[in-house]
């Protein structure tokens, strides 16, 4: 609001209170009121004489309490002289005085602001001031000047002067040249020798006198302190004032006759000065209670119920000032209470802080540092306010007593208001370290006030330092591993975690105790992020940090140390006041460390653990990349199955497979690591029940997990069934050539065999081609994978895609059933190509089975076993019927069924080639290759 607007608003009020109607006089009063309002609102350097006199008297009492009597007496003399000047000068200008007496308070206040704390020079100046001769033409001075003036005449000289001059007395008459030692000396009473005291006695008397003076001065200081304390406003409640005349503010208006109206009854109340109010406000800001404010147990501040009034303040104005100030003080009080509660156990104990509260203690220490700055600022204000040191730009300028509370409140809000508010809002998050750091980071991200942002950055760095040390331990020392893993057999060590060092409860990564080192998902589930999620101040670094720590821990488990350990630097060297993006700055520092750890682990896996060699062996077995070995073992297996011999035994399957590998010298496949088994525990086992395993040492067992190997076994069984189907058709050809003769249906049988061979060969070639391409790509991806977890993901993605291309996913279930039908038709064709039913001698039934002891049915056998047995009996019956009636009619029926199944299969493959979105283009292209090759199909 401008001065003109303020003056125009003040005119009606002045007219109502004083009744002034003269425009010129009214304008003058309005300007003075507006000027006074500006001073009260914005502050001024004006001081009242009562305030200045109180400051001087306070300094005098302080000096006397400190037993500096010369300084105290000098202050008293100075106050008395200033009072004398004011009485002589009044409020008018006096040419005989050097300055206007009304300006004396301002000049004295300036000198107080420029003064320094008392020192030796102040003491000397006070002594000189007290012993200085009086200046001026006083009667004693005039008489002295008259006596000392020449010529020396006057009644005060007497007759002796004239006689001396007339007789001509001179000093030469008694010269030393006339004196001889033989002359008798004239002895007078005054020239008689006196008794001389000893030096020890004089020293004792001086010491006694000094002690007496010190006792007297000490007693005087105690009396002065007692007097000051007894008359202090916090004991007396202030001075008695008339509320109607001295508590209204605006002294120029409060004395008008209008305020003497009976409507404003005069009452006596206790009141303190505005200067004392200022002291109370400063005390409250520094956390000290007084007569105006009281503090609760939680640190909140409230206005005291029994409080004195303040001179020059109305009750409503004072209530508003105290209430608004209590809000600001409450924010500071809550922080003081939190700091005291948090750091109190540390101060009373010599033990280190618990691991789960290091971040909380660091935050409390950061808050305490802010409070120390605030207390120093308040102390400087209080010192300047008392005139104990010179004015500096670092503190708020002292204004008139009436306006000081407002200026102090505004200056506090400007310097500390936002920062204190942020700290108060952060305290509820302090119970959880990660939530607290996220909250501080969120506050910094939303701030545009640069000074406050810089303070919060310092607080964040100090608070996050314990967490930064935990992160250092994670990345430099690695994830905790059992000590037994480094010194004993890994298979035994992976079963227990008792000797594993625990992570700090404050860390944002925790150990999942439900996941053991031997679990296949340990790498993913063994160490996980806490429930609160990944810290926002480390956004974008989750995978790198997790993998970097796990990689280093895995290296330690292999007893391999990193000789080129990264030098870890403090958080304060990374985050400065110029840092705009905290997560990016931390990511730039952490990524090289994490990349180094992962690259080192990759080299160890390749050179020390032979990763690529194991991958080649696993592909050679499960994906049949070793065709010679697998084909020979398959021939042995199929022969056992055709002859009705036991073939599903674990020992038989494993030993036969290992023997085949060793017989061909395929050392690259590591025969002792290979195992073969069936999953069916009861009932007749079928080809689909076979599973092959390849055992790898730790830590490769985390890469080639049982789940991944089991998915590879599904692919192995699918390829094994295709191998059997193709071998069955080859046997059918040989049977047809042996028993065909002049059979009329021989031509149709050959066409059927050729059609079945074409469809199975097309499927076999397509599957093997895509396996060759994708296995080579997978090997390269594993070699350049950025982390061990990336290798695990690549392995799972690779085998799942291959399994899907083998028609083993749910979306290819119909196509898979069609392939089963086609494989069954190949077996039917094999039977049909055998000896005709018209030649009984050529018919060879199945070999007689030895009698077996009848055993009780296994209650654990499920319905699937019964279904499989039923299906097997049905197939054997059907094949038997076919073999006995392999006529042209039956072959024609097979041809029709084959044509129908192949057309259905083509539609299913074309549907798979068209499914999926943009990200499935590679999969669609692979299916499209098969669909394109099936277009060459011609019905039988």
ZIPE-V183971 format. One record per residue. OMEGA is omega in radians with two decimals (none if undefined). Layout:
<<OMEGA> <OMEGA>>
This chain:
<<-3.12> <-3.14> <-3.13> <3.11> <3.14> <3.13> <3.14> <3.09> <-3.12> <-3.07> <3.12> <-3.14> <3.13> <3.13> <-3.12> <-3.09> <-3.03> <-3.13> <3.13> <3.14> <-3.12> <-3.07> <-3.12> <3.13> <3.13> <3.10> <3.13> <3.14> <-3.14> <3.11> <3.12> <3.11> <3.13> <3.11> <3.14> <3.10> <3.10> <3.12> <-3.11> <-3.09> <-3.01> <3.12> <-3.14> <3.11> <-3.10> <3.12> <3.05> <-3.10> <-3.13> <3.13> <-3.13> <3.13> <3.10> <3.12> <-3.14> <3.12> <3.07> <3.09> <3.10> <3.14> <3.12> <3.13> <-3.12> <3.10> <3.11> <3.10> <3.02> <-2.99> <-3.13> <3.13> <3.14> <3.13> <3.11> <3.09> <3.13> <3.13> <3.12> <3.12> <3.13> <3.13> <3.10> <3.08> <3.12> <3.10> <3.14> <3.12> <-3.13> <-3.03> <-3.07> <3.11> <-3.13> <3.13> <-3.14> <-3.08> <3.14> <3.11> <-3.11> <-3.13> <3.09> <-3.06> <3.11> <3.14> <-3.13> <3.13> <-3.10> <3.11> <3.13> <3.12> <3.08> <3.12> <3.09> <3.12> <-3.12> <-3.05> <3.09> <3.07> <-3.07> <3.09> <-3.11> <3.13> <3.09> <3.12> <3.12> <3.13> <3.13> <3.12> <3.10> <-3.14> <-3.12> <-3.09> <-3.10> <3.09> <-3.14> <3.10> <3.11> <-3.08> <3.08> <-3.11> <-3.13> <-3.13> <3.13> <3.12> <3.13> <3.12> <-3.14> <-3.13> <-3.07> <-3.10> <3.05> <-0.09> <-3.11> <-3.11> <-3.12> <-3.11> <-3.06> <3.11> <3.09> <-3.09> <-3.09> <-3.13> <-3.11> <-3.13> <-3.14> <-3.11> <-3.07> <-3.11> <3.08> <3.08> <3.09> <3.14> <-3.07> <-3.12> <3.12> <-3.05> <-3.10> <-3.08> <-3.12> <-3.06> <3.09> <-3.11> <-3.06> <-3.10> <3.11> <3.11> <3.07> <-3.09> <3.11> <3.13> <-3.11> <-3.11> <3.09> <3.14> <3.13> <3.14> <-3.13> <3.10> <3.12> <3.14> <3.14> <3.13> <3.11> <3.13> <3.12> <3.13> <3.13> <3.13> <3.11> <3.12> <-3.13> <3.12> <3.11> <3.11> <3.13> <3.10> <-3.14> <-3.14> <3.11> <3.10> <3.11> <3.11> <3.13> <3.12> <3.12> <3.12> <3.12> <3.14> <3.13> <-3.13> <-3.12> <-3.12> <-3.13> <-3.06> <3.14> <3.02> <-3.09> <-3.09> <-3.13> <-3.13> <3.09> <3.14> <3.05> <-3.03> <-3.08> <-3.05> <-2.99> <-3.14> <-3.06> <-3.06> <3.09> <-3.04> <-3.11> <-3.11> <-3.06> <-3.10> <-3.14> <-3.11> <-3.09> <-3.10> <3.11> <-3.12> <3.10> <3.14> <3.13> <-3.09> <-3.13> <3.09> <3.14> <-3.13> <3.10> <-3.13> <3.04> <-3.12> <3.10> <3.09> <3.10> <3.04> <3.11> <3.10> <3.12> <3.13> <3.12> <3.09> <-3.12> <3.12> <3.14> <3.07> <-3.13> <3.13> <3.13> <-3.10> <-3.10> <-3.05> <3.03> <-3.09> <3.07> <-3.12> <3.13> <3.10> <3.14> <-3.09> <3.09> <3.13> <-3.12> <-3.13> <3.13> <-3.11> <3.08> <3.01> <-3.13> <3.11> <3.12> <3.08> <3.03> <-3.10> <-3.13> <3.13> <3.14> <3.13> <3.11> <3.13> <-3.11> <-3.12> <3.13> <3.13> <3.12> <3.09> <3.12> <-3.13> <3.13> <3.10> <3.11> <-3.11> <3.11> <3.13> <3.11> <-3.14> <3.13> <-3.14> <-3.14> <-3.12> <-3.07> <-3.04> <-3.14> <3.12> <3.13> <-3.11> <-3.09> <-3.10> <3.10> <-3.13> <3.08> <-3.12> <3.10> <-3.08> <-3.07> <-3.13> <3.12> <3.12> <3.11> <3.10> <3.11> <3.10> <3.10> <3.10> <3.09> <3.07> <3.12> <3.11> <3.08> <3.11> <3.09> <3.09> <3.11> <3.14> <3.10> <3.10> <3.11> <3.13> <3.10> <3.07> <-3.11> <3.12> <3.11> <3.13> <3.13> <3.11> <-3.07> <3.13> <-3.06> <3.10> <3.10> <3.12> <-3.07> <-3.08> <-3.14> <3.13> <-3.14> <-3.14> <3.14> <-3.03> <-3.10> <-3.07> <-3.07> <3.13> <3.14> <3.12> <3.13> <3.14> <3.13> <-3.13> <3.07> <3.12> <-3.12> <-3.06> <-2.96> <-3.02> <-3.11> <-3.12> <3.12> <3.12> <3.12> <-3.14> <3.12> <3.14> <-3.12> <-3.07> <3.12> <3.14> <-2.98> <-3.12> <3.13> <-3.04> <-3.10> <3.08> <3.13> <-3.14> <3.08> <3.14> <3.11> <3.13> <3.09> <3.10> <3.13> <-3.10> <-3.08> <-3.02> <2.99> <3.09> <-3.01> <3.11> <3.13> <3.11> <3.11> <3.12> <3.13> <3.07> <3.09> <3.13> <3.13> <-3.13> <-3.13> <-3.12> <-3.08> <-3.11> <3.08> <3.11> <3.10> <3.07> <3.08> <3.09> <3.07> <3.12> <-3.13> <-3.05> <-3.10> <-3.14> <3.11> <3.10> <-3.14> <3.10> <3.10> <3.11> <-3.14> <3.13> <-3.12> <-2.99> <-3.06> <3.12> <-3.08> <-3.12> <3.10> <-3.06> <-3.08> <-3.10> <-3.05> <3.12> <-3.05> <-3.10> <-3.14> <-3.12> <-3.11> <3.02> <3.13> <3.10> <3.14> <-3.02> <-3.12> <3.00> <-3.11> <3.12> <3.07> <-3.06> <3.09> <-3.11> <3.14> <3.14> <-3.13> <3.13> <-3.10> <3.13> <-3.09> <-3.08> <-3.13> <-3.01> <-3.10> <3.08> <-3.03> <3.10> <-3.14> <-3.06> <-3.12> <3.12> <-3.13> <-3.11> <3.13> <-3.12> <3.02> <-3.08> <3.12> <-3.10> <-2.99> <-3.06> <-3.11> <-3.12> <3.13> <-3.11> <3.12> <3.12> <3.12> <3.13> <-3.14> <3.08> <3.11> <3.07> <3.09> <3.12> <3.07> <-3.13> <3.09> <-3.11> <3.11> <-3.14> <-3.13> <-3.12> <-3.08> <3.10> <-3.09> <-3.13> <-3.10> <-3.12> <-3.13> <3.07> <-3.13> <-3.09> <3.09> <3.14> <3.13> <-3.12> <-3.13> <-3.09> <-3.09> <3.13> <-3.14> <3.12> <3.13> <3.11> <3.11> <3.13> <-3.02> <-3.05> <3.11> <3.13> <-3.14> <3.13> <3.11> <3.14> <-3.09> <3.10> <3.11> <3.11> <3.12> <3.11> <3.14> <3.13> <-3.11> <-3.01> <-3.09> <-3.09> <3.09> <-3.09> <-3.08> <3.12> <3.10> <3.12> <3.10> <3.14> <-3.14> <3.08> <3.14> <-3.14> <-2.99> <3.14> <3.10> <3.05> <3.01> <-2.95> <-3.09> <-3.12> <-3.07> <-3.13> <3.12> <3.10> <3.11> <3.10> <3.10> <-3.13> <-3.11> <3.10> <3.08> <-3.13> <-3.12> <-3.13> <3.13> <3.13> <3.08> <-3.12> <-3.01> <-3.12> <-3.11> <-3.11> <-3.13> <-3.13> <-3.08> <-3.11> <3.13> <3.13> <3.12> <3.13> <3.12> <3.13> <-3.10> <-3.13> <3.11> <3.11> <-3.11> <-3.11> <3.14> <-3.11> <3.06> <-3.05> <-3.13> <-3.13> <-3.06> <3.05> <3.08> <-3.08> <3.02> <-3.12> <-3.10> <-3.13> <-3.13> <-3.13> <-3.12> <3.12> <3.11> <-3.07> <-3.11> <-3.13> <-3.08> <3.06> <3.07> <-3.14> <3.06> <-3.07> <3.11> <-3.13> <3.00> <0.18> <3.13> <3.08> <3.04> <3.11> <3.11> <-3.05> <3.07> <3.11> <3.13> <3.13> <3.12> <3.06> <3.08> <3.09> <3.07> <3.11> <3.13> <-3.13> <3.11> <3.12> <3.12> <3.10> <3.06> <3.10> <3.14> <3.12> <3.13> <3.09> <3.09> <3.11> <3.09> <3.07> <3.11> <3.10> <-3.14> <3.11> <3.13> <3.12> <-3.11> <-3.02> <-3.08> <-3.13> <-3.13> <-3.13> <-3.06> <-3.10> <-3.08> <-3.13> <3.12> <3.13> <3.11> <3.12> <3.10> <3.13> <3.13> <-3.14> <3.12> <3.10> <-3.13> <-3.10> <3.14> <3.10> <3.10> <3.13> <-3.14> <-3.12> <-3.14> <-3.13> <-3.11> <3.11> <-3.13> <3.08> <3.12> <-3.09> <-3.05> <3.08> <3.10> <3.10> <-3.14> <3.12> <3.12> <3.14> <3.10> <-3.09> <-3.10> <-3.13> <-3.08> <-3.10> <3.11> <3.10> <3.06> <3.06> <3.14> <3.12> <3.13> <3.13> <-3.13> <3.10> <-3.11> <-3.07> <3.11> <3.08> <3.12> <3.11> <3.09> <3.12> <3.06> <3.04> <-3.10> <3.07> <-3.08> <-3.10> <3.12> <-3.08> <3.14> <3.10> <3.12> <3.11> <3.11> <3.09> <3.09> <3.13> <-3.14> <3.11> <3.08> <3.10> <3.08> <3.10> <3.08> <-3.12> <3.10> <3.12> <-3.13> <3.14> <-3.12> <-3.14> <-3.08> <3.10> <3.11> <3.12> <-3.06> <-3.12> <-3.11> <-3.11> <3.11> <3.10> <3.11> <-3.13> <-3.13> <3.13> <3.11> <3.14> <3.14> <3.12> <3.13> <-3.11> <-3.11> <-3.12> <-3.13> <-3.13> <-3.11> <3.13> <-3.03> <-3.12> <-3.13> <3.13> <3.11> <3.14> <-3.13> <3.12> <3.11> <3.13> <3.13> <3.12> <3.12> <3.14> <3.14> <3.12> <-3.13> <3.13> <3.13> <3.12> <3.14> <-3.11> <-3.13> <-3.11> <-3.12> <-3.09> <3.12> <3.13> <3.13> <3.11> <3.07> <3.10> <3.10> <3.13> <3.13> <3.13> <3.12> <3.12> <-3.13> <-3.11> <-3.14> <3.09> <3.07> <-3.14> <3.11> <3.13> <3.12> <3.14> <3.09> <3.06> <3.08> <3.14> <-3.12> <-3.13> <3.06> <-3.13> <-3.10> <-3.11> <-3.14> <-3.09> <3.14> <3.11> <3.12> <3.13> <3.14> <3.08> <-3.13> <3.09> <3.11> <3.13> <3.13> <3.13> <-3.14> <3.10> <3.12> <-3.14> <3.08> <-3.11> <3.13> <none>>
